[in-house]
Amino acid sequence: MSDSDRQSALAALVAALPELDWIKEAPKVKRLSRDFHWFSPVLKPQLEEKFAELAVRPRDEQELTQIVAACAKQRVPLNLRGGGTGNYGQLIPLNGGLMVDMTRLNAVTAVGHGTVRAQAGIRLGELEAHTRPLGWELRCMPSTWKLATLGGLFGGGFGGVGSINYGPLAAPGNVLSVRLMTMEETPRIITLQAPDALLLHHAYGSNGIVLEIELALAPRHDWIERLDLFADFPAAMAFADALARSPGMVKRQIAVFAAPVLDYFTDLAAADVAGKHGVIAVVGSESDGLLAALVAQHAGRNALHFAEGENSGHSLIECCWNHTTLQALKIDKTLTYLQTAYTAENYQQQAVALEAQLSDEVMSHIEFLRDMNGSITCSGLPLVRYSDEDRLNAIMDIYRANGVKINNPHVIHIEDGKQGMVRADVVAMKRACDPHNLLNPGKLRGWEVRDTLPDVPIPGVN
């Protein structure tokens, strides 16, 4: 579709549905077309001038259905937006079109014993505020939980706080079902049970419009946030590993920061963190008293310690996962980051060796979690002193040479990042739900080779 044809089609949408909450002002539409892609100096120039041309905030599913049907009829590209906290240009449209802000579709639609179902636009903090009084909490949430939506986490997230217990979001048992809408002239509403529901996970909203997600929950705990400091990186890793492997210790989060990462956290300056290696942990109040001895065993000391409501600044969780990158970029805009996946067999040795080898250019940030098999392991979100793309690629190759997988955050296409390959089943979902390639077009490389792939049967969809 030419630019002029698309503009005419967008004008026809507004004329046909005048009662909707359209956002037409260019500055507002551009703001809604942004995420945190600028974490990457590679993605930033590629996406800097990519914007939607019109935006809309549906108030309910009926309005969303009208929007989808009209876009499908007019062949208008459509992108979905939640909290805009993704890091890979996930929501940024490559082909203009319409941006749909999903945040008004934010209801909790069902709560069971250890389960919850909610609309995609609900913010994760609001969702947990609903479940905690009932004795339950989210199994997994990103450091951006105050702003991030459930649909955004599902569409582009990996894991987060809680993954030390329950693994990544895609681990069997975490996501139970998804209710979705197809991108067709007569949209269909389909409910998919896991594991088929996960065909829409980490697909950037390119192969179906997620309406509701059903999650398994965890029993609620009263949590203590703490920062412990250590003289060197190996000691910090050893303490974190011991905590992660202590089966009776109740924990929700364990992250290790090599010096000078903590120096970038202005909220922590009063805790004398400069030049120190640190571990941020979130532990159950029933286990907290046991940590003093474990910290002492590794020649560390506690620097911060507070229960919910005791901290006057940010939660320490907002120093973890990719919030670390955001905190650092506030101070030094020349930095960028990587995403690394260590092996369950020798993650500690890999992390220590790479910190020693690359510390002049790379500052280690390690997150402990369970992998898809339930084994304790680590992922890394190291800060990189960026010089140019060639050196960034060379650093990634050094990690790979040490047996560490790279989930490249500096690429546009889904398959070039975490997914790692063209998946026939993911493409089959798009063929069935988005036959005209209108949902976030250009992000799924597999669409271009769809005719060479087997048409995988997905019961109830195709």
C-alpha positions in Angstrom: 0.0 0.0 0.0 1.4 3.4 -0.9 1.6 6.2 1.6 -1.2 8.1 0.0 -3.5 5.0 -0.1 -2.7 4.4 3.6 -3.6 7.9 4.5 -6.9 7.7 2.7 -7.6 4.4 4.4 -6.8 5.9 7.8 -9.1 8.8 7.1 -11.8 6.3 6.1 -11.4 4.5 9.5 -12.0 7.7 11.4 -15.0 8.7 9.3 -16.5 5.2 9.7 -16.0 5.1 13.5 -16.2 8.7 14.7 -17.2 7.8 18.3 -13.9 6.1 19.0 -11.1 7.8 21.1 -8.9 8.7 18.1 -5.5 10.3 18.7 -4.5 12.3 15.7 -2.0 14.9 16.9 1.4 13.9 15.5 3.5 14.4 18.7 1.1 12.2 20.7 1.0 9.5 18.0 4.8 9.6 17.9 5.1 9.2 21.7 2.8 6.2 21.5 5.0 4.7 18.8 8.1 4.6 21.1 9.6 2.0 23.4 13.0 1.6 24.9 14.7 0.6 21.6 17.2 3.4 22.2 19.0 1.1 24.7 20.6 -0.2 21.5 22.8 2.1 19.5 22.2 -0.3 16.6 18.4 -0.2 16.7 18.1 3.5 17.4 19.1 4.8 13.9 17.1 2.0 12.2 13.9 2.9 14.1 14.3 6.6 14.8 12.0 7.7 12.0 9.4 4.9 12.3 6.0 5.9 13.6 2.4 5.1 13.4 0.3 7.7 11.6 -2.8 7.4 13.8 -3.6 6.0 17.2 -6.7 4.9 19.1 -7.7 3.8 22.6 -10.5 1.2 22.5 -12.6 1.3 25.6 -13.8 -2.3 25.3 -13.6 -5.4 23.1 -16.5 -4.2 21.0 -14.6 -1.1 20.0 -11.5 -3.2 19.4 -13.5 -5.6 17.1 -14.7 -2.6 15.1 -11.2 -1.3 14.7 -9.7 -4.6 13.7 -12.5 -5.4 11.2 -12.1 -1.9 9.6 -8.3 -2.2 9.4 -8.6 -5.7 7.8 -11.0 -4.4 5.3 -8.9 -1.4 4.4 -5.6 -3.4 4.7 -4.2 -1.0 7.2 -1.2 -2.1 9.3 -1.9 -2.4 13.0 0.4 -2.4 16.0 -0.5 -3.0 19.6 0.8 -1.0 22.6 0.8 -1.8 26.3 3.1 0.1 28.7 5.8 0.7 26.0 8.5 -0.8 28.3 10.0 -3.2 25.7 13.6 -2.9 24.6 13.7 -4.2 21.1 11.5 -1.8 19.1 8.8 -4.4 19.5 5.9 -2.1 19.1 7.5 0.4 16.7 5.7 0.1 13.3 8.0 -0.4 10.3 5.2 0.4 7.9 3.2 3.2 9.5 -0.5 2.6 10.0 -2.5 2.5 13.2 -1.3 2.2 16.8 -3.8 0.6 19.2 -3.3 1.5 22.9 -4.6 -1.5 24.9 -4.4 0.0 28.4 -8.2 0.5 28.8 -8.8 -3.2 28.4 -7.5 -3.7 31.9 -10.1 -5.8 33.8 -9.5 -8.9 36.0 -12.0 -11.3 34.5 -11.6 -14.4 36.7 -9.8 -15.4 39.9 -9.5 -19.1 40.9 -7.6 -21.0 43.5 -4.0 -20.1 42.4 -5.1 -18.7 39.0 -6.1 -15.4 37.5 -7.3 -14.3 34.1 -7.1 -10.7 33.1 -7.3 -8.5 30.0 -4.0 -7.8 28.2 -4.0 -4.0 29.0 -3.8 -4.4 32.8 -0.6 -3.1 34.4 1.2 -5.9 36.3 1.3 -3.8 39.5 -2.4 -3.4 39.4 -2.9 -7.1 38.7 -0.8 -8.1 41.7 -2.6 -5.5 43.9 -5.8 -7.4 43.0 -4.4 -10.9 43.9 -2.3 -10.2 47.0 -5.3 -9.5 49.3 -6.6 -12.9 48.2 -3.3 -14.6 49.3 -1.7 -14.9 45.8 1.0 -13.0 43.8 2.5 -13.2 40.3 5.0 -15.9 39.7 7.0 -13.8 37.3 7.1 -10.0 36.7 9.6 -7.6 35.1 11.4 -4.8 36.9 9.0 -2.5 35.0 6.0 -4.0 36.7 4.5 -0.6 37.6 4.1 0.3 34.0 4.3 -2.9 32.0 1.1 -4.6 31.0 0.2 -8.3 31.1 -0.1 -8.3 27.3 3.3 -6.6 26.9 5.0 -9.1 29.2 3.5 -12.0 27.2 4.2 -10.5 23.8 7.8 -9.5 24.4 9.0 -10.5 27.9 11.1 -13.4 29.0 11.1 -13.7 32.8 11.9 -11.5 35.8 11.3 -11.3 39.5 10.1 -14.8 40.6 12.0 -16.7 37.8 14.4 -18.0 40.5 11.4 -20.2 41.6 9.3 -20.6 38.5 11.6 -20.2 35.6 10.8 -18.0 32.5 7.2 -17.1 31.6 7.2 -19.9 29.0 8.0 -22.7 31.4 5.2 -25.2 31.5 2.5 -24.3 34.0 3.0 -20.5 34.2 0.7 -19.5 31.3 -2.5 -21.6 31.3 -4.5 -20.1 28.4 -4.8 -17.1 26.1 -7.9 -15.6 24.6 -7.2 -13.9 21.2 -8.8 -12.0 18.3 -7.8 -12.7 14.7 -6.9 -9.9 12.3 -9.7 -10.5 9.7 -12.6 -8.6 8.2 -14.8 -10.7 10.5 -12.6 -11.2 13.5 -12.8 -14.5 15.4 -12.4 -14.9 19.1 -10.4 -18.0 20.0 -9.3 -19.5 23.3 -6.1 -21.5 23.3 -4.9 -23.7 26.1 -1.2 -24.1 26.8 1.0 -25.2 25.2 -0.6 -23.8 22.0 -1.2 -20.5 23.8 2.6 -20.0 23.9 2.7 -19.7 20.1 1.9 -16.0 20.7 4.5 -15.6 23.4 7.4 -13.4 22.5 6.0 -12.8 19.0 5.7 -9.0 19.4 2.0 -9.0 18.7 2.7 -10.2 15.1 0.6 -13.3 14.9 -2.6 -12.6 16.9 -4.2 -10.0 19.1 -4.1 -11.2 22.7 -7.2 -10.2 24.7 -6.8 -12.1 27.9 -4.2 -14.3 29.6 -4.7 -16.8 32.3 -1.8 -17.3 34.7 -0.9 -19.6 37.5 -0.1 -17.7 40.7 2.2 -18.2 43.6 1.3 -18.1 47.3 1.8 -14.6 48.7 4.8 -13.9 50.9 5.9 -10.9 52.9 9.2 -9.9 51.3 12.4 -8.3 52.5 14.5 -6.4 50.0 18.3 -6.3 50.7 21.6 -5.2 49.2 24.7 -7.0 50.4 28.2 -5.8 49.4 31.3 -7.9 48.7 35.0 -7.2 48.2 35.2 -9.0 44.8 33.0 -10.4 42.1 33.7 -14.1 42.8 32.6 -13.7 46.4 29.4 -12.0 45.3 28.7 -14.8 42.8 29.4 -17.5 45.4 27.0 -15.9 47.9 24.3 -15.5 45.3 24.8 -19.1 44.2 24.6 -20.4 47.8 21.3 -18.5 48.3 19.9 -19.7 45.1 20.7 -23.3 45.9 19.4 -23.2 49.5 16.1 -25.1 49.1 14.6 -24.0 52.4 15.3 -20.2 51.8 12.3 -18.4 50.5 13.4 -16.0 47.8 11.9 -14.1 44.8 14.9 -12.3 43.3 18.7 -12.7 43.2 20.9 -10.4 41.1 24.7 -9.8 41.1 26.4 -6.6 40.1 30.1 -6.2 39.4 31.7 -3.0 40.2 31.1 -0.3 39.1 27.5 -1.0 38.2 26.1 0.0 41.6 27.8 3.4 41.1 25.2 4.3 38.5 22.3 3.9 41.0 21.9 7.3 42.4 19.3 6.1 45.0 21.9 3.9 46.5 24.7 6.4 46.9 24.2 6.9 50.6 24.8 3.2 51.1 28.5 3.6 50.3 28.2 1.3 47.2 30.9 3.1 45.1 33.4 0.6 43.8 31.7 -2.4 45.5 30.3 -5.6 44.1 26.8 -6.3 45.2 23.9 -8.7 45.4 20.3 -7.6 45.5 18.0 -10.2 46.9 14.3 -10.3 47.7 13.7 -13.0 50.4 10.8 -14.1 52.5 10.6 -12.5 56.0 10.7 -16.0 57.4 14.2 -16.6 55.8 15.7 -13.2 56.2 17.2 -13.8 59.7 19.3 -16.7 58.3 21.1 -14.6 55.8 23.5 -12.8 58.1 25.5 -15.9 58.6 25.5 -16.7 54.9 26.7 -13.1 54.1 29.5 -13.4 56.7 30.6 -16.8 55.3 31.4 -14.9 52.0 33.1 -11.9 53.8 30.2 -9.5 52.9 28.2 -7.0 54.7 24.6 -5.8 54.5 24.1 -2.2 53.2 20.3 -2.0 52.8 17.5 -3.9 54.3 13.8 -3.1 54.3 10.3 -4.6 54.2 7.5 -3.3 51.9 6.8 0.3 52.7 10.0 1.0 54.6 12.0 2.3 51.7 11.4 6.0 50.8 13.0 5.6 47.4 12.5 3.0 44.6 12.1 -0.6 45.2 15.4 -2.5 44.8 13.7 -4.5 42.2 13.9 -1.4 40.0 17.7 -1.8 40.0 17.4 -5.4 38.5 16.8 -7.0 35.2 16.7 -4.4 32.4 16.0 -1.5 34.8 19.8 -1.8 35.5 20.4 -0.7 31.9 18.0 2.2 32.3 19.6 3.4 35.5 23.0 3.3 34.0 22.0 5.1 30.8 20.6 8.0 32.8 24.2 8.6 33.9 26.2 7.5 30.8 24.4 7.5 27.5 27.3 5.8 25.7 26.6 2.5 27.4 24.5 -0.3 25.9 23.9 -3.9 27.0 23.7 -7.6 26.0 21.5 -10.5 27.0 23.4 -13.7 27.8 22.3 -17.2 28.9 24.8 -19.2 30.9 24.8 -23.0 31.1 23.3 -24.8 34.1 26.5 -27.0 34.4 29.1 -24.2 34.9 27.5 -20.8 35.0 29.5 -19.6 37.9 32.8 -20.4 36.3 31.7 -18.8 33.0 30.5 -15.6 34.7 33.7 -15.2 36.7 36.0 -16.0 33.8 34.2 -13.5 31.5 34.2 -10.8 34.1 37.9 -11.2 34.5 38.4 -11.2 30.7 36.2 -8.3 29.7 35.9 -6.1 32.8 37.5 -3.1 31.0 34.6 -3.0 28.5 31.8 -5.1 30.0 30.4 -4.7 33.5 28.7 -7.9 34.7 25.1 -8.0 35.7 23.9 -11.5 36.5 20.3 -12.7 37.2 19.7 -16.0 38.8 16.7 -18.1 37.6 15.6 -21.6 36.9 15.8 -22.8 33.3 13.0 -24.6 31.4 14.2 -27.9 33.0 14.1 -26.5 36.5 17.8 -26.3 36.9 19.4 -23.3 38.7 21.3 -21.1 36.2 22.0 -17.5 35.3 21.2 -15.0 32.6 23.2 -11.8 32.1 22.3 -8.3 31.2 25.8 -6.9 31.2 26.5 -3.2 30.6 28.8 -2.6 27.6 31.0 0.4 26.9 30.0 0.8 23.3 32.5 1.8 20.7 31.0 0.5 17.4 28.9 -2.4 16.1 31.9 -4.5 15.0 33.3 -4.5 18.5 29.9 -5.2 20.0 29.6 -8.3 17.7 33.1 -9.3 18.6 32.2 -9.2 22.3 29.2 -11.4 21.6 31.5 -13.8 19.9 33.7 -14.0 22.9 30.7 -15.0 25.0 29.7 -17.6 22.5 33.3 -19.0 22.5 33.0 -19.5 26.2 29.8 -21.5 25.8 27.4 -18.7 26.7 24.3 -18.2 24.5 23.6 -14.6 23.2 20.0 -13.5 22.9 20.8 -10.5 20.7 18.9 -7.4 21.8 20.2 -5.4 18.8 18.1 -6.9 16.1 14.6 -6.1 14.7 13.4 -9.6 13.7 12.0 -12.0 16.2 14.0 -14.9 14.9 17.3 -13.1 15.1 16.9 -12.5 18.8 15.7 -14.8 21.5 13.6 -17.1 19.3 16.8 -17.9 17.4 15.2 -19.6 14.4 12.2 -19.5 12.0 9.5 -21.6 13.6 6.9 -23.1 11.3 4.3 -23.2 14.1 4.6 -19.5 14.9 4.3 -18.7 11.2 1.3 -21.0 10.9 -0.4 -19.1 13.7 0.1 -15.8 11.8 -1.1 -17.4 8.6 -4.3 -18.4 10.3 -4.9 -15.3 12.4 -3.4 -12.5 10.2 -3.7 -13.7 6.6 -3.0 -10.2 5.2 0.1 -9.6 7.3 -1.3 -6.5 9.0 -0.1 -7.2 12.6 3.3 -5.6 13.3 4.4 -6.4 9.7 8.1 -6.8 9.1 9.1 -8.2 12.5 8.6 -11.9 11.7 11.2 -13.1 9.2 9.4 -16.4 8.8 6.5 -14.7 7.0 8.7 -14.0 4.0 9.4 -17.8 3.6 5.9 -19.0 4.7 5.3 -20.9 1.5 8.4 -23.0 2.1 7.3 -24.0 5.6 4.9 -26.8 6.6 1.4 -25.6 7.6 1.4 -26.8 11.1 -2.1 -27.7 12.4 -3.3 -25.7 15.4 -6.6 -27.1 16.7 -9.3 -24.6 16.8 -7.3 -22.0 14.9 -6.5 -23.2 11.4 
